[in-house]
Amino acid sequence: MRVLGLAGLAVLWLASPGAGQAQEEFPIGAWFPGLFNDQSDRFAERLDQVAAANFNTIHAALEVRNDAAVNRVFMDLARQRGLRVQLYSWNVLPGWRAESRRYWSKVLEAEDTGLFVHPAGERDGDAWHANTAAHGPGVIVDTPEEGPGIFLRYVEQRLNSRGQVVANRARYSIHVFRLKTDDNTGSDRIATLRILRHSDGSVLRTRSVRKLQFHAPDAYQDFVIRYAVPPGRNLVRYQVDWSGAGNLWVDQIRAHDTDGHRLFAGHHDGRLEAELAAYDGIAADPPWRFYADDEPRWTEKDWSVAYVNEFIKAHSGKSGVVAFHQTLKEFMQHFVDTVSPSEFLVDFYPILGSVPRPGDEGYEAGLRRALDDYVTWYGRARVVAAGAGIPLWGVMQAHSWGGGLRDPAPEEIRVQVHLALAHGATGIYYFMYSSHVNDDGRPDLQGLVDPYYRVTPKWREVRALNRMLREHDDILLQLSSDDVFPGEAPASFVQGLSDPVDFQLGTFTHGDGTRYLMVVNRRCELPRSGGPRTVTIGLKASQLGGPDLSYLVKEVYARRTALTRHGAFPSFSASFAPGEGKLFRVEAWDDRVTLAGDVTIPPGLKLTIPAGSTVVFTPGDETGGGEDEMRSELIVEGALDAGAGGITFRSSDDADASSGGWYGIRVAPTGHADLSGATIQGGLRCVEAWEESTLDVTDVNLVDCGEGIARLSTAP
């Protein structure tokens, strides 16, 4: 049974999906503190700049100003520019904000055999049950003497600068035992609840529970024990001693200090309701979402985040998106299991102050270590998000902060984005957009633009990355992450890389069943040769459709198409700039292949098309190259074997096949093409070959061609 707490509040841009639902749009956002900087007279100018950088989402801090009228102006201006707004506020419920930084709460499930021993009773679902028909009286829940106790804090005296006592507060502890019985008649004592000091077993507090104290049968009820924590660092034990007077269920024990108990007792619900009501009507389009807490770092905080998530769902039908920063998978898993966020929004900033700058001594090794940590952490986050069936959204470091974080170079932002995508991220945010200055007027946080909102090389890099994401989000949102691994550890349909050092690979399955591969160059500077890094990527035909096939490999972002070598281990080559990632669609040349642009079979490469295959050319040419920039072409500079029988090349427009929806098969002087027995339909010039070409067109069937077979000559 979930226990609930309370947290801060914010608004999100989209009616975002619950577990298992598809996203409607790839969110590309930046933290934009426009309201924090009190620049309402410059909102339009600032938002024009954000839109020019190809963002579709902004995460705007209210901070000092929480004025509904100003917020409405901001959101209206953003919507006019096609931007969705995600507002968050640190001044919502300021009293709770202060309390939440020091409160302590922990939830212990009674059936957990790792925490408790059970001399009597038995497990009953999510509770421990003592049955009068089967069990004798005794302790049914107990913390073992040698087992894990629960730590409680004591607030010692607080002194001022002169050593005088200005506060002498005892830390009160409140323990809530959640119990149930099926018969609440009679005054018989059914249980005794005990809190003991773990070190010596001395009793700190006891409470008797009688049957008539239950308000209703078969309904869980909380029984509270409150006491002052003894000075020092204490561990406590819990006992539930059952008298045998009636059936008893113990669901959980919740340990709080005073502040924590106030959260879970709903003392702040009225204020939270008032805050929600104050925002009604501001964000009519799009619906709101709420930001519950920033970077919760220990599991006890998760219950309070869950409380506000459920509270807001109940009162507004909207749920919370929560940032999380914790490197241990166990903490991430507990957070997701407890809070049930709609998205797993994570931030891990790799470019520390200790990482040398590009070109400095030790940069290569320092960056490698930083990115090793980055992919380890994203690997854990990927597993947790996938297990919960929720999207993984990544927050990229685009800023410096004091001496702890160095200002990243554009290439270092680039590699972060591509590595997150390789791990299956379906949302990218940047922290942060603008720069802050300290009291001396010097920047203490350098964002994508300087303190005067002048663009930087980082801004230009992010603009290009955002454009790439927006142009291909229809593909990215349909990819399901299968695996992610370094270049030297091939898995899935990948055989290996010719240069496996400093590459990361991610494999995916598209919604239509097609396989995709993302390759990321983790090096953020050019090699000593001065040019991009070129690697050969080997595949496993047996896991891509069968042995001894050639494959069509489309470089998605650049809209270029390459071919693999024929065989059981087909391969292709690609070049990578510093920090660059490339997404490839891998499709076998059998059954039916659809081409949306020119495909070239390079010299030295042979494409063998299996018998009965159909090659379809869609109208247009997304590559914009070749002989005809408006029509797709199959260009043979190497060798084409399409003579197996029953092979068809045609336009995708069957109703108007004679319109020349594609150009045709062009055989270069170096090319060799066997088209015997093939059907070629609807090309503007179905076959074009030079006199020097080798061409076999025995029994070729030409249908609705603008021109059937054309022979070209180099002679004057």
C-alpha positions in Angstrom: 0.0 0.0 0.0 1.4 3.4 -1.0 2.1 6.1 1.5 2.0 9.6 0.4 3.9 12.8 1.0 4.1 16.4 -0.4 6.4 18.3 -2.7 6.8 21.4 -4.9 4.7 22.3 -7.9 5.0 23.2 -11.6 3.4 22.9 -15.0 4.3 20.9 -18.1 3.6 21.3 -21.8 1.7 18.3 -23.0 -0.9 15.8 -22.2 1.9 13.3 -21.8 1.4 9.6 -21.9 1.2 7.2 -19.0 3.0 3.9 -18.9 2.9 2.1 -22.2 1.5 5.0 -24.2 3.2 6.5 -27.2 4.5 10.1 -27.1 2.8 12.6 -29.3 5.9 14.8 -29.9 9.6 14.6 -29.2 10.1 17.3 -26.4 13.1 19.5 -27.0 13.3 21.9 -24.2 15.6 24.3 -22.3 15.5 25.7 -18.8 14.7 29.4 -19.4 14.7 31.7 -16.4 13.0 34.6 -18.1 10.6 35.2 -15.2 13.3 34.8 -12.7 15.2 37.6 -14.3 12.1 39.8 -14.2 12.3 40.6 -17.9 8.6 40.6 -18.8 9.2 43.6 -21.2 11.6 41.4 -23.2 9.5 38.2 -23.3 8.7 38.4 -27.0 12.3 39.1 -28.0 13.6 36.2 -25.7 11.0 33.8 -27.0 11.8 34.6 -30.6 15.4 33.6 -29.9 14.3 30.4 -28.3 12.1 29.5 -31.2 14.9 30.3 -33.6 17.0 27.6 -31.9 14.4 25.0 -32.9 13.1 24.3 -29.4 9.5 23.2 -29.0 9.4 23.4 -25.2 10.6 25.8 -22.6 11.0 25.2 -18.9 10.4 28.6 -17.3 11.2 29.3 -13.7 8.8 31.5 -11.8 11.1 31.9 -8.8 10.6 35.4 -7.3 7.7 36.3 -9.5 4.6 34.1 -9.3 2.2 36.6 -10.9 -0.7 34.9 -12.7 -1.2 37.9 -15.1 2.5 37.9 -16.0 2.6 34.2 -16.5 -0.5 34.4 -18.8 1.3 36.9 -21.0 4.4 34.7 -21.1 2.4 31.6 -22.0 0.4 33.3 -24.7 3.5 34.7 -26.3 5.1 31.3 -26.2 2.1 29.6 -27.8 2.1 32.2 -30.6 5.6 31.0 -31.4 4.7 27.3 -31.4 6.4 26.7 -28.0 4.9 24.7 -25.2 5.5 25.9 -21.7 6.6 24.0 -18.6 6.4 26.3 -15.6 8.0 25.3 -12.3 8.1 27.3 -9.1 10.3 27.0 -6.0 8.1 29.5 -4.1 5.0 27.3 -4.1 4.3 26.2 -0.5 7.5 27.9 0.9 6.7 26.6 4.4 6.8 23.0 3.2 9.8 23.7 1.1 11.8 24.6 4.1 10.5 21.7 6.2 11.0 19.2 3.4 14.8 19.8 3.5 15.1 18.4 7.0 12.2 16.0 7.5 12.8 12.3 7.8 10.4 9.5 6.8 10.7 5.9 6.0 8.2 3.2 5.0 8.7 -0.4 6.1 6.5 -3.2 4.7 5.6 -5.7 7.4 6.0 -8.7 5.0 9.6 -7.7 4.1 11.7 -10.6 5.4 14.8 -8.6 4.8 13.8 -6.2 7.6 11.6 -8.3 9.9 11.4 -11.7 11.4 7.9 -13.3 12.0 7.8 -15.9 14.8 4.0 -16.1 14.3 1.6 -15.6 11.5 2.0 -15.9 7.7 2.3 -13.6 4.6 -1.0 -12.5 3.1 -0.3 -10.5 -0.1 1.2 -7.2 1.0 0.6 -7.8 4.7 1.5 -10.1 7.5 -1.5 -12.0 8.9 -2.1 -13.7 12.3 -5.0 -16.2 12.1 -6.7 -17.4 15.3 -7.5 -20.8 13.6 -3.9 -21.5 12.6 -1.6 -19.5 14.9 -0.9 -19.2 18.5 -0.3 -15.8 20.2 3.1 -14.3 19.9 5.2 -11.6 18.2 4.2 -11.5 14.5 6.5 -8.7 13.4 9.9 -8.0 15.0 13.2 -6.3 14.0 15.9 -8.9 14.7 18.5 -8.0 17.3 21.3 -8.6 14.8 19.4 -7.1 11.8 19.1 -3.6 10.3 17.7 -1.1 12.7 16.2 2.3 11.6 18.3 5.4 12.2 16.6 8.3 13.9 18.1 11.8 14.2 18.2 14.0 17.3 18.5 17.8 16.9 21.1 18.9 19.4 21.5 22.3 20.8 22.1 25.1 18.3 24.6 27.8 19.3 25.2 31.3 18.0 28.6 32.7 17.1 29.3 33.5 20.7 28.5 30.0 21.9 25.2 30.8 23.4 22.3 28.3 23.1 19.6 29.7 20.8 17.7 26.5 20.2 17.3 23.3 22.2 14.9 21.2 20.2 14.4 17.5 20.6 13.6 15.6 17.5 10.3 13.9 17.9 9.7 10.6 16.2 6.2 9.5 15.1 5.6 5.9 14.1 2.5 4.8 12.3 1.4 1.1 12.5 -1.1 0.3 9.8 -3.4 -2.5 11.0 -6.6 -4.3 10.2 -9.0 -6.8 11.9 -12.1 -8.5 10.6 -14.0 -8.1 14.0 -14.0 -4.8 15.9 -16.5 -5.8 18.6 -15.4 -6.1 22.2 -12.7 -4.5 24.3 -10.2 -7.3 24.1 -6.6 -6.2 23.5 -5.6 -7.6 20.1 -2.0 -6.3 19.9 0.8 -4.5 21.7 3.0 -2.2 19.6 6.5 -1.5 20.9 9.4 0.7 20.0 12.7 -0.4 21.4 16.3 0.9 21.4 18.2 -1.4 19.1 21.4 -1.3 21.0 20.1 -2.7 24.3 16.5 -3.7 23.7 15.1 -1.1 26.2 11.5 -0.1 25.5 11.1 3.5 24.4 7.4 3.5 23.9 4.5 1.0 24.0 0.8 1.2 22.9 -1.9 -1.3 23.4 -4.5 -1.8 20.6 -8.0 -3.0 21.4 -10.6 -4.4 19.0 -13.1 -1.6 19.6 -10.5 1.0 18.6 -10.9 0.0 15.0 -13.6 2.2 13.4 -14.7 -0.5 11.0 -13.9 -4.2 10.3 -11.8 -5.2 7.3 -10.4 -1.7 6.8 -6.8 -0.6 7.5 -6.3 2.0 10.2 -3.3 3.9 11.4 -2.2 3.7 15.1 0.3 6.4 16.0 3.1 6.3 18.6 4.9 9.6 19.3 7.9 10.2 21.6 11.0 12.3 21.9 14.1 10.7 20.4 16.9 10.2 23.0 20.0 12.2 22.4 22.7 10.8 20.1 22.5 8.6 17.1 19.9 5.9 17.6 18.7 2.8 15.8 15.3 1.4 16.8 13.4 -1.9 16.7 9.8 -2.5 16.1 7.5 -5.2 17.5 3.9 -6.2 17.0 2.9 -8.6 19.7 -0.4 -10.4 18.9 -2.6 -11.5 21.8 -4.6 -14.0 19.7 -7.9 -12.3 20.6 -8.8 -11.9 16.9 -7.4 -12.0 13.4 -4.9 -9.3 12.7 -3.2 -7.9 9.6 -0.1 -5.7 9.7 0.4 -3.8 6.4 3.4 -1.5 7.1 5.1 0.7 9.7 5.9 4.3 8.7 8.6 6.1 10.6 8.6 9.9 10.6 9.9 12.8 12.6 7.4 15.6 13.3 7.8 17.4 10.0 7.5 14.2 8.0 4.3 13.2 9.8 2.7 16.5 9.1 3.3 15.9 5.4 1.7 12.5 5.4 -1.1 13.6 7.7 -2.3 16.0 5.0 -1.6 19.2 7.0 -0.6 21.0 3.8 -3.4 19.7 1.5 -5.4 22.9 1.9 -2.6 25.1 0.8 -1.8 22.8 -2.1 -5.4 22.9 -3.3 -5.3 26.7 -3.1 -2.2 26.8 -5.2 -3.8 24.5 -7.8 -6.9 26.7 -7.9 -4.8 29.8 -8.4 -3.4 28.4 -11.6 -6.7 27.4 -13.1 -7.3 28.9 -16.5 -3.8 30.1 -17.1 -2.8 27.1 -19.3 -6.0 26.2 -21.1 -3.9 25.0 -24.0 -2.0 22.8 -23.5 -3.0 20.9 -20.4 -0.8 21.2 -17.3 1.5 18.7 -15.8 3.3 19.2 -12.6 6.9 19.0 -11.4 7.1 17.4 -8.0 10.6 17.6 -6.8 14.1 18.3 -8.0 16.8 15.5 -7.7 15.5 13.5 -4.8 18.6 11.8 -3.5 17.3 9.2 -0.9 14.5 6.8 -0.9 12.7 8.2 2.1 11.9 11.3 0.0 10.1 9.2 -2.6 7.0 8.7 -0.5 6.4 12.5 -0.3 6.9 12.9 -4.0 4.4 10.1 -4.5 1.9 11.9 -2.3 1.9 15.0 -4.3 1.7 13.1 -7.6 -1.4 11.2 -6.4 -2.9 14.3 -4.8 -2.6 16.3 -8.1 -4.0 13.4 -10.1 -7.0 13.2 -7.8 -7.6 17.0 -7.9 -6.7 17.9 -11.5 -6.2 14.7 -13.5 -2.6 15.6 -14.2 0.5 13.9 -13.0 4.0 14.9 -12.1 7.2 14.8 -14.1 10.2 14.5 -11.8 13.9 15.1 -12.3 16.1 12.5 -10.7 19.9 12.4 -10.1 21.2 9.3 -8.4 23.8 6.9 -9.7 22.7 3.8 -7.9 20.2 1.7 -9.8 18.5 0.6 -6.6 17.6 4.2 -5.7 16.3 4.9 -9.2 14.2 1.7 -9.2 12.7 2.6 -5.8 11.9 6.0 -7.0 10.1 4.8 -10.1 8.3 2.0 -8.3 7.1 4.4 -5.5 6.3 7.6 -7.4 5.0 6.1 -10.7 6.1 9.1 -12.7 4.8 9.5 -16.2 8.3 10.1 -17.5 11.8 9.5 -16.1 13.5 12.8 -16.5 17.2 12.5 -15.6 20.2 14.8 -15.4 23.8 13.7 -15.2 26.4 16.3 -16.0 29.7 14.8 -17.1 31.9 17.8 -17.9 33.3 18.4 -14.4 35.8 21.1 -13.6 38.4 18.4 -13.3 38.0 17.4 -17.0 40.8 19.2 -19.0 39.7 21.5 -21.8 39.9 20.4 -25.4 43.5 20.6 -26.6 44.9 20.6 -23.1 47.1 17.8 -21.8 45.1 14.8 -20.6 41.9 15.9 -22.3 41.4 12.6 -24.2 41.8 10.4 -21.0 39.8 12.8 -18.9 36.9 13.0 -21.3 36.9 9.2 -21.7 36.5 8.7 -17.9 33.8 11.3 -17.8 31.8 9.6 -20.6 32.4 6.2 -19.1 30.5 7.4 -16.0 27.9 9.0 -18.3 27.0 5.9 -20.2 27.1 3.8 -17.0 24.5 6.0 -15.4 22.4 6.3 -18.5 22.5 2.5 -18.9 21.0 2.1 -15.4 18.4 4.8 -16.1 17.5 3.0 -19.4 16.8 -0.3 -17.6 14.7 1.3 -15.0 12.6 3.3 -17.5 12.1 0.3 -19.8 11.1 -1.8 -16.9 8.4 0.7 -15.9 7.3 1.2 -19.5 7.8 5.0 -19.3 9.8 7.4 -21.6 13.4 8.2 -20.7 14.1 12.0 -21.0 17.6 13.3 -20.7 18.8 16.7 -19.5 22.1 17.7 -21.2 24.8 19.8 -19.5 25.0 23.0 -21.5 26.4 25.1 -18.6 29.2 25.7 -16.2 28.7 26.1 -12.5 31.3 27.5 -10.2 34.3 25.3 -10.0 32.3 22.1 -10.1 31.3 22.1 -13.7 33.3 23.3 -16.7 31.6 25.0 -19.6 31.2 22.3 -22.2 32.5 22.7 -25.8 29.9 22.4 -28.6 31.2 18.9 -29.5 30.8 17.9 -25.8 27.1 18.9 -25.9 26.8 17.0 -29.2 28.1 13.8 -27.8 25.8 14.0 -24.7 22.8 14.2 -27.0 23.7 11.3 -29.2 24.7 9.1 -26.2 21.3 9.8 -24.6 19.6 8.9 -27.9 21.7 5.7 -28.1 20.2 4.7 -24.7 16.7 5.2 -26.0 15.9 8.8 -24.8 12.8 10.2 -26.4 13.1 13.7 -24.9 16.1 16.1 -24.8 16.4 19.1 -22.4 19.3 21.5 -21.9 20.3 23.1 -18.7 20.4 25.9 -19.1 19.5 28.5 -21.7 20.6 31.9 -20.3 23.6 32.8 -18.2 23.6 34.1 -14.6 25.8 36.8 -13.1 26.9 37.2 -9.5 26.8 40.4 -7.5 30.0 41.6 -9.1 28.5 41.3 -12.6 30.6 38.3 -13.5 29.0 35.2 -15.0 28.7 32.4 -12.5 26.6 30.1 -14.7 27.3 30.1 -18.4 24.3 28.9 -20.5 23.6 28.7 -24.2 23.5 32.5 -24.4 25.6 35.0 -22.5 24.1 37.3 -19.8 23.0 39.7 -22.5 21.3 37.0 -24.5 23.9 37.0 -27.3 24.3 33.7 -29.0 27.3 31.5 -28.5 28.9 28.6 -30.4 27.0 26.3 -28.0 23.7 27.9 -29.0 24.5 27.3 -32.7 25.4 23.7 -32.1 22.2 23.1 -30.1 20.1 24.8 -32.9 21.5 22.3 -35.4 20.9 19.4 -33.0 17.3 20.5 -32.3 16.6 20.8 -36.0 17.8 17.3 -36.5 15.6 16.0 -33.7 12.5 17.8 -35.0 13.0 16.6 -38.6 13.2 13.0 -37.5 11.1 12.8 -34.4 8.5 10.6 -36.3 11.2 8.0 -36.6 12.8 8.5 -33.1 9.5 8.2 -31.3 8.8 4.8 -32.9 12.1 3.2 -31.9 12.2 0.7 -29.1 15.7 0.3 -27.5 16.9 -3.3 -27.7 20.5 -3.0 -26.5 23.3 -0.5 -25.9 27.0 -1.4 -25.7 30.5 0.0 -26.4 32.1 -0.6 -29.8 34.4 -3.3 -28.4 31.5 -5.4 -27.1 29.3 -6.3 -30.1 25.9 -7.7 -29.5 22.6 -8.2 -31.3 23.0 -7.9 -35.1 26.3 -6.1 -34.8 29.4 -8.1 -35.6 32.0 -5.3 -34.7 33.8 -2.2 -35.7 37.1 -1.8 -37.4 38.1 0.8 -34.8 36.1 -0.1 -31.6 37.8 2.3 -29.2 35.6 5.2 -28.1 32.4 4.3 -29.9 29.0 3.6 -28.4 26.3 1.7 -30.2 22.6 1.3 -29.6 20.3 -1.1 -31.4 16.6 -0.5 -32.0 13.5 -2.0 -33.5 11.1 0.3 -35.3 7.3 0.0 -34.9 7.2 -1.5 -38.4 9.7 -4.2 -37.4 12.8 -2.7 -39.2 16.1 -2.7 -37.3 18.0 0.5 -36.6 21.5 1.1 -35.4 23.0 4.2 -33.7 26.7 4.7 -33.7 28.3 7.5 -31.6 31.8 8.8 -31.8 32.8 9.6 -28.2 36.0 11.4 -29.2 35.3 15.2 -29.2 38.4 16.3 -31.1 39.8 15.4 -34.5 42.3 12.6 -34.8 45.9 13.5 -35.6 45.2 12.8 -39.2 43.0 15.9 -39.1 39.9 14.4 -40.8 36.8 12.6 -39.5 37.1 9.1 -38.1 36.0 6.5 -40.7 35.1 3.0 -39.4 33.7 -0.1 -41.0 30.7 -1.6 -39.2 30.2 -5.3 -39.5 26.7 -6.9 -39.2 25.3 -10.4 -38.7 23.1 -11.4 -41.6 21.7 -14.3 -39.6 20.0 -11.9 -37.2 18.9 -9.5 -39.9 16.8 -11.7 -42.2 19.0 -14.6 -43.2 22.5 -15.6 -44.3 24.4 -14.3 -47.4 22.3 -11.2 -48.1 23.1 -7.6 -49.0 21.5 -4.9 -46.9 20.3 -1.4 -47.6 21.7 0.9 -44.9 20.1 4.3 -44.8 21.9 7.1 -42.9 18.7 8.7 -41.5 19.8 12.2 -40.5 21.7 12.9 -43.7 19.2 11.0 -45.9 22.0 9.0 -47.6 21.8 5.4 -48.5 24.6 2.9 -48.6 24.9 -0.8 -49.3 26.6 -3.6 -47.4 28.9 -6.1 -48.8 27.2 -9.4 -49.7 27.6 -12.4 -47.3 27.0 -13.8 -43.9 28.8 -10.8 -42.3 27.8 -7.8 -44.4 29.6 -4.5 -43.6 29.5 -0.8 -44.5 31.6 2.2 -43.8 30.8 5.6 -42.3 32.7 8.7 -41.2 32.2 10.6 -37.9 33.0 14.1 -36.9 34.0 14.8 -33.2 31.1 13.8 -30.9 28.8 12.9 -33.8 26.2 10.2 -33.7 24.6 8.6 -36.7 21.3 6.6 -37.0 21.1 3.9 -39.6 18.1 2.0 -40.9 19.1 -1.6 -41.9 16.9 -3.4 -44.4 17.5 -6.7 -46.3 17.3 -6.7 -50.1 14.6 -9.3 -50.2 10.8 -9.6 -50.5 10.0 -5.8 -50.8 12.4 -2.8 -50.5 11.2 0.8 -50.8 13.6 3.5 -51.9 12.9 7.2 -51.4 16.1 8.5 -52.9 19.1 7.6 -55.0 21.1 4.4 -54.1 24.6 3.9 -55.4 26.4 0.5 -55.7 30.0 1.7 -55.4 32.9 0.2 -57.3 34.1 -3.1 -55.8 30.7 -3.8 -54.3 28.1 -6.3 -55.6 24.4 -6.2 -54.8 22.6 -9.5 -55.2 18.8 -9.3 -55.1 17.0 -12.6 -54.2 14.5 -14.1 -56.6 10.9 -12.7 -56.4 11.9 -9.4 -54.7 10.2 -6.1 -55.5 12.1 -2.8 -55.4 9.7 0.2 -55.1 10.7 3.8 -55.9 8.6 6.5 -54.2 8.0 9.8 -56.0 10.7 12.4 -55.5 14.3 12.1 -54.4 15.1 12.9 -50.8 18.8 12.9 -51.6 18.4 15.6 -54.3 21.3 14.2 -56.3 22.1 12.0 -59.3 21.1 12.7 -62.9 17.6 13.8 -61.9 17.3 15.7 -58.6 13.5 15.1 -58.6 13.5 11.3 -59.2 15.2 8.4 -57.5 17.8 6.3 -59.3 19.6 3.0 -58.8 23.2 3.8 -59.8 25.4 0.9 -60.6 29.1 1.7 -60.3 30.0 -1.8 -59.0 27.9 -4.9 -59.8 24.1 -5.6 -59.7 22.9 -9.2 -59.9 19.1 -9.0 -60.4 18.9 -12.1 -62.7 17.6 -14.6 -60.2 14.1 -14.4 -61.7 10.8 -12.7 -60.8 12.5 -9.5 -59.7 10.5 -6.2 -60.2 11.6 -2.6 -60.2 8.7 -0.2 -60.3 7.2 3.1 -59.1 5.1 3.1 -56.0 2.3 4.7 -58.0 0.6 1.7 -59.6 -2.3 3.8 -60.9 -0.1 6.1 -62.9 3.0 4.0 -63.5 3.7 5.6 -66.9 4.3 9.0 -65.3 7.9 8.5 -64.6 7.7 8.5 -60.9 11.3 7.3 -60.7 14.2 7.8 -63.1 15.5 4.3 -63.7 18.6 2.0 -63.4 21.7 3.8 -64.4 24.8 1.6 -65.1 28.0 3.6 -65.0 31.0 2.8 -67.3 32.5 0.8 -64.5 29.2 -1.0 -63.7 28.0 -4.5 -64.4 24.3 -5.3 -64.3 22.5 -8.6 -64.8 18.8 -7.7 -65.3 17.8 -10.9 -67.2 14.2 -11.9 -66.5 13.5 -8.8 -64.5 10.4 -6.5 -64.9 11.2 -2.8 -64.9 8.1 -0.5 -64.8 7.3 3.2 -64.8 10.8 4.7 -65.1 11.4 7.9 -67.0 14.4 6.0 -68.6 14.0 2.4 -67.3 17.6 1.4 -68.1 20.5 3.7 -68.9 23.9 2.2 -69.6 27.2 3.4 -71.2 28.9 1.6 -74.0 31.7 0.6 -71.6 29.1 -1.0 -69.2 28.4 -4.7 -68.9 24.7 -5.2 -69.3 22.6 -8.4 -69.5 18.9 -7.6 -70.4 17.9 -11.1 -71.7 14.1 -11.5 -71.4 13.8 -8.2 -69.5 10.2 -7.0 -69.3 9.9 -3.2 -69.8 6.5 -1.7 -68.9 5.2 1.9 -69.2 8.7 3.3 -69.5 9.3 6.8 -70.9 12.3 5.3 -72.6 13.1 1.6 -72.4 16.9 1.1 -72.7 19.3 3.9 -73.5 22.9 3.4 -74.5 25.2 6.3 -73.9 28.5 6.9 -75.5 31.6 8.9 -74.5 32.5 9.4 -78.2 32.0 12.9 -79.5 
